[in-house]
């Protein structure tokens, strides 16, 4: 989950339709109460890692990015990876400009450019210390490679280093929280989501895959338990989160969904992004002769994996409620949840661009059913990010950080509250 606050940015969160305003009221009360592979020169095989990507054992410390030695190490890294336009021997560390992109929650992200003509800006991603409990980096690299090389989705990955990677940079602007509400942009998001959902799951995952929301929460429960067991964890918050209760609630919810999913109107399984918040959506600033909706670039595929299509859509709607560059980035603004007309606007574009050719009449008939599926999976999105927030908080809890850069625990608390409110609307 990355949140980028920059004018130019590259790569790189049920209830029935008629009960939406009721849910908002309940939740308000509850909250107030509590890549492509690189061609290699001969003899370079020893530096190649997964997916044909170059690799160097250089390790970068994001905390030192303002120090001159950091620029030197970054330059050495780019040279070792033979990043295009960065291999000239006469480029010095003094020529290197490093800009930190604020707001990234999982990683430290930087734009690396040079005052020398011809050097193309690249994106440098340094993995967060806690992210290994949440993300399989080899799997992520595989996904990026397959999406980039086969489907032209996402950025090119130039190579990896010990604790991060170097990626392609797009001349673009990042969407804002307000942009999500723009009807035209919302339609583009729906169209791009349909494009991604048309990807062959087995081409990325192989056979025997499981939907991510089940697999991830199951694998994240143990590290979340570890964080909750820390002596420094606030006792009152531990009691309020009530993780044992959550596990029971989650199992009951999954059981209910399984029975509903056996019906003909169950949500189809797709290759989903799973994190279409505004910071992961870019608008190209360079004019290209491509369809309008392809001016929108989807980035940050850290959590991309098979899931119900309705889950990916539900997660996007929940992201409408968050502004990660506000004074309270960890809290949802419930008044921002999209109304039916806003949801149907995106759904129409989604269905129009789906692999299945549908008439206007067929699209209109499918809108209510699709929205019902989305509301059924809404609670799952909140559960995902509630557990995620607990795991991400480990460093802050252990270090007893009073004013963390992002309030992971309060975010987890808000998401857990939203999860339980959503369950109530389903009668659970």
Secondary structure, 3 states (H helix, E strand, C coil): CCCCECCCCCCCCCCCHHHHHHHHHHHHHHHHHCCCCCCCCCCCHHHECHHHCEECCCCCCHHHCCCHHHHHHHHHHHHHCCCCCCCCCCCCHHHEEEEEEECCCCEEEEEEEECCCCCCCEEEEEECCCHHHCCCHHHHHHHHHHHHHHHCCCCCEEEEECCEEEEECCCEEECCCCHHHCHHHHHHHHHHHHHHHCCCHHHHHCCCCCCHHHHHHHHHHHHHHHHHCCCCCCHHHHHHHCHHHHHHHHHHHHHHHHHHHCCCCCCCEEEECCCCCHHHEEEECCCCCCCHHHHEEECCCCCCEEEEHHHHHHHHHHHCCCCCCCCCCCCCCHHHCCCHHHHHHHHHHHHHCCCCCCCHHHHHHHHHHHHHHHHHHHHHHHHHHHHHHHHHCHHHHHHCCCCCCCCHHHHHHHHHHHHHHHHHHCCC
